[in-house]
Amino acid sequence: METNKIIHADCIEYMRTLPNNCVDLIITDPPYGDNVAYGWNNKTIKNNENPLINCSALVEMYRVLKRNRSLYLFTNWKHYPFLTEFVLRYTNFKIRHLVVWKKHNFGLGWAFRHQYELILILEKGKPKYNLKDFSDVQTASHINHNKLNHPHEKPIDLLMKMVEHSSKKGDLVLDPFAGSGSTCKACEKLERKWIGVELDERWVKN
Ligand SMILES: C[S@@+](CC[C@H](N)C(=O)[O-])C[C@H]1O[C@@H](n2cnc3c(N)ncnc32)[C@H](O)[C@@H]1O
């Protein structure tokens, strides 16, 4: 299995090529399936019209994740009830916690402007956690770290905290919905091996 590379593929098809129990941690930020173009320029991402996309991927994510390991799954308040229902009914993941990522600034819109996203912590078996100060409310700024301007880029410092909390040096981390590759960059900085998968070739060039 080739590591430290963003693979241009459909992640479900790609994960089907992987053996069982082969990755130490999954951190991923799938399309929320709400068909909304967020951010400046109304940029859309692939599969954002498909609310089932991350559910289908969850089945493969469970299979490829090693036992006693965690999955950090970004979501939002609209998709959260549907997602947890799917997890409880159709996967063997246990729901460990829900983390709020509070942004420093609020986003575009009116009436109720977005200032947070959710991160669902799912467990296969009984994972261990490394940090003693990992709060369930995380604050991190949204830093533009590359020139591609992916509309859903996540902050590397937040991703690094998750990587540190749930893996050690040399472990293999998978991000099946890699986007601009923020998880991959966090892993690189912390000397983890990584695999990113991204369907849209605009972001694979990164
Ligand atoms: C919310 S974005 C991820 C952003 C990423 N966390 C970052 O910091 O840049 C979700 C990404 O999943 C990609 N995607 C959608 N369907 C996919 C699929 N079936 N396989 C792989 N990637 C997919 C989209 O093109 C999009 O770039």
Ligand as a Chemical Component Dictionary entry (heavy atoms), coordinates in Angstrom:
data_LIG
# 
_chem_comp.id                   LIG 
_chem_comp.type                 NON-POLYMER 
_chem_comp.pdbx_formal_charge   0 
_chem_comp.three_letter_code    LIG 
# 
loop_
_chem_comp_atom.comp_id 
_chem_comp_atom.atom_id 
_chem_comp_atom.alt_atom_id 
_chem_comp_atom.type_symbol 
_chem_comp_atom.charge 
_chem_comp_atom.model_Cartn_x 
_chem_comp_atom.model_Cartn_y 
_chem_comp_atom.model_Cartn_z 
_chem_comp_atom.pdbx_ordinal 
LIG C1  C1  C 0  -15.385 18.938 3.000  1  
LIG S1  S1  S 1  -14.198 18.609 1.783  2  
LIG C2  C2  C 0  -12.733 18.199 2.681  3  
LIG C3  C3  C 0  -11.887 19.402 3.001  4  
LIG C4  C4  C 0  -10.615 19.060 3.741  5  
LIG N1  N1  N 0  -10.872 18.683 5.104  6  
LIG C5  C5  C 0  -9.634  20.223 3.720  7  
LIG O1  O1  O 0  -9.202  20.677 4.792  8  
LIG O2  O2  O -1 -9.311  20.705 2.620  9  
LIG C6  C6  C 0  -14.741 17.056 1.170  10 
LIG C7  C7  C 0  -13.974 16.579 -0.035 11 
LIG O3  O3  O 0  -14.435 15.262 -0.374 12 
LIG C8  C8  C 0  -14.313 15.116 -1.782 13 
LIG N2  N2  N 0  -15.134 13.970 -2.189 14 
LIG C9  C9  C 0  -16.461 13.921 -2.414 15 
LIG N3  N3  N 0  -16.836 12.666 -2.724 16 
LIG C10 C10 C 0  -15.721 11.908 -2.663 17 
LIG C11 C11 C 0  -15.463 10.521 -2.870 18 
LIG N4  N4  N 0  -16.448 9.664  -3.187 19 
LIG N5  N5  N 0  -14.193 10.069 -2.749 20 
LIG C12 C12 C 0  -13.179 10.917 -2.427 21 
LIG N6  N6  N 0  -13.370 12.247 -2.221 22 
LIG C13 C13 C 0  -14.618 12.732 -2.340 23 
LIG C14 C14 C 0  -14.763 16.452 -2.332 24 
LIG O4  O4  O 0  -14.261 16.661 -3.644 25 
LIG C15 C15 C 0  -14.163 17.424 -1.284 26 
LIG O5  O5  O 0  -12.927 17.950 -1.701 27 
# 
loop_
_chem_comp_bond.comp_id 
_chem_comp_bond.atom_id_1 
_chem_comp_bond.atom_id_2 
_chem_comp_bond.value_order 
_chem_comp_bond.pdbx_ordinal 
LIG C1  S1  SING 1  
LIG S1  C2  SING 2  
LIG S1  C6  SING 3  
LIG C2  C3  SING 4  
LIG C3  C4  SING 5  
LIG C4  N1  SING 6  
LIG C4  C5  SING 7  
LIG C5  O1  DOUB 8  
LIG C5  O2  SING 9  
LIG C6  C7  SING 10 
LIG C7  O3  SING 11 
LIG C7  C15 SING 12 
LIG O3  C8  SING 13 
LIG C8  N2  SING 14 
LIG C8  C14 SING 15 
LIG N2  C9  SING 16 
LIG N2  C13 SING 17 
LIG C9  N3  DOUB 18 
LIG N3  C10 SING 19 
LIG C10 C11 SING 20 
LIG C10 C13 DOUB 21 
LIG C11 N4  SING 22 
LIG C11 N5  DOUB 23 
LIG N5  C12 SING 24 
LIG C12 N6  DOUB 25 
LIG N6  C13 SING 26 
LIG C14 O4  SING 27 
LIG C14 C15 SING 28 
LIG C15 O5  SING 29 
# 
